[in-house]
Amino acid sequence: MENINLRISLIVLAILAVSASSVFAGVNSPYWGGSNPNPLKMHPGETKDVFFNLQNCPDLAANCAKKDDIVIVSLIEGSEIAQITSGESYTIPYGTADKYITVQVSVPENAKAGDSYNVKFSTSSSSGGSGGSVQLSTGYYVDFPVQVIAEAFEPESTSTETPISEKSDNKIVLWTAGGVFIIVAIIIIIILINQLSRRKEQV
């Protein structure tokens, strides 16, 4: 009896997993939290747009619903530094992966290195039901930390560019050395020609 219940539970979980993947448009996130986080790192006063890719079965898998999807996005946490600037509703055609959610993140000027914020938004897929109604499926959450870091220190004179005056001096030295080399070469050639002429005369 226990084995039968276990098999039934596994079958139900598998059906739910397949149906969820076949209905909901996927979201690719460049940042994430959890036990192995990949935070968004920003400086105090910095503003940045973060893009989250929406996909509706771009690989045309057999378990897909094979229809367009409508995704509703809602900001849940982090409204003090973040806002969704690309809108709340997205139509994702079947077999595409070219839609993006844009979240603009702005770190306060008075933030300090080491401060941390958390941004979280939900995405829920909707599909047409009977009688033209809209049915919402189970929501999906995107959750990522924003870590404030200190701006890199840049010394006043980090340029490796050679000063103009030094460049001019270098050119003068090179031209002088080149001129001396040419003069010496001409003198050597004249001496060799004279020596050859004398040998011919002696012969």
N, C-alpha and C positions, 0 to 999 in steps of 0.2 A: 504493500500500500504506500509506503514511504517513497519507494522508487518511482511509482506511478505519479505521485504528487510532484516529485522532483522533476520528472520528465515534462509534466504539464507546465510547471513554472518556467523551465528553460525554453519551452516552445513559445509561451506567452511573451517572455523577454525578447526572444528573437524576432517575433512578429512586431513588437513595439519598436525595436531598433530599426527594422527594415522600413516600417511605415514612417518613422520619424525622418529617416534619411531620404525617403522618396518624396516627402511633402515639403520639408523645410529647406529653404535656400541657405547654403553654407556661408560662413563668415570667416575670412582669413585675417588674423590680427598680427601686426608686426611686434606688439609688446604684450606681455602677459605676467600674471602673478604666480602664486602657488609656491611649492617647495623649491622650485628651480626658476626663479623669476627672471624676466628680461625687461627691466624698467625703462621708461622713457626718461632720459637724463637731460635736464635743461638748466640754464643759468638764471639767476634772479633777473626779472624784467623781460625775459625772453618770451616770444610768442611763436608757436609752431602749429602747422596743420598736420594732423595725422590721418592717414587714409586706411580704411578697412574695406577689403575687397568682398563683394557679394557675388555668389555663384549659384547658378541653378542647373546642376547636373551638366557641367561642360564636357564631361567625358561620355555623355549619352548612355549611362549605365542602364541595364535592363530593369533595375528596381526603381527607376525614377518615375515620377508621376506623369512626365511628358506633357507638362502644361506650364504656362506662365505663372509666376509667383508674385505676390504683393507682400512686401516686408514693411512692418511698422517698427520704428526705432524710438526709444524713450530713454532719456538720461535719468539715471537713478541716483548716482553718487558723483560728487566732484563738481557741482554746479558753480562753486566759488572760483574755479580756475578753468572750467571747460564748458563748451557749448557745441551743439551739433549744428553746423552751419549749412549742411547740404540738404536739410529738410527731414521730415519725419516719415514719409511714405516713399517707397521705391518699387517700381515694377521691374521684375527680373525675368526676361524672356527665357523660355526653356532652351538649354544648351549654351548659355552665355556666361561670361565671367568678366564683364566690362563695366559693372556698376560699382560705385564706391560711396561709403559713408565718410564724410569729412568731419572730424572733431577738431575744433580749434582749442588749443591749450595755451593759457597765458599765466606764467608764474609771476606773482607779485614782486614789485621792486624791492620790498622790505624782506623778502624771503632770505633765509640764510642757508649756506651749504650744510647739508645733512637733513634739512627739512624734507618731509615726504607727504605726498598727497595720493589719493586713490580715486580713479575715475572708473565708473561702471555704467554701462547702458545695456538695455534689453532689446532684443529683436524678436518679433513674433511674425510668423508667416500666416497669411490669410488666403483663402481660396473661395471661389464661388460656391454657394450651397444651393439647395432647392429654393425655387421661387426668387432667385437673384439675390439672396441674402449672402452676407460675408461671414465666413467661419474662421475663427482664429485657432491656430494650432498651439502646441506647447512652446513657450518662449525659450530663447537662448540668450545667455548672458556673456558679455565681454567685459573683463575686469582686468585693469592693469595699473601698476603704481607709477607715479611721477616722482623722480628723485632729483632734488636740487643739488647742483654741484657748483663749486667755485669756478670762476672764469680763469682760464689759463693765464699765468703771468707772462707778459711780453716785455722784455727789456727795451729801453728806448732806442738802442743802437744794435739791432739784431741783423741789419742788412749786411750782406757780404759783397755788396756792390762797391767797386773801387771808386774813390772820390775822383771828381773831374780833374782837379789839379794834378793828382798823382798819375792819372791816365796820360795827361799831357806830357809830364816828365818822362814817363815810360816811352812814349812815342819818340821824343827827342833823342833819348839814349839809343833806341833801336835804329833810328835814321842815321845817327852819327856812326854807330858801329857798322851799319851797312855801307856807308860811304867810305870808311877806312878800309873795309874789306875789298871794295871794288878798286880803290886806288892801289892797294898792295897787289891785287891780282893783275892789274894793268902793268905795274912795274916788273913783276915776275915774267909776264909774257914778253915784254920788250927785251929783258935781259936774255931770255931763251932765244928770241929771234936773232939778237946780235951774235950770240954764241954760235948759232947755226950758220950765220953768214960768214963768220971768221973761219969756221972749219971748211966751208966750201972754197973760200979763197985760198986756203993753205993747200987744198987738194989740187 
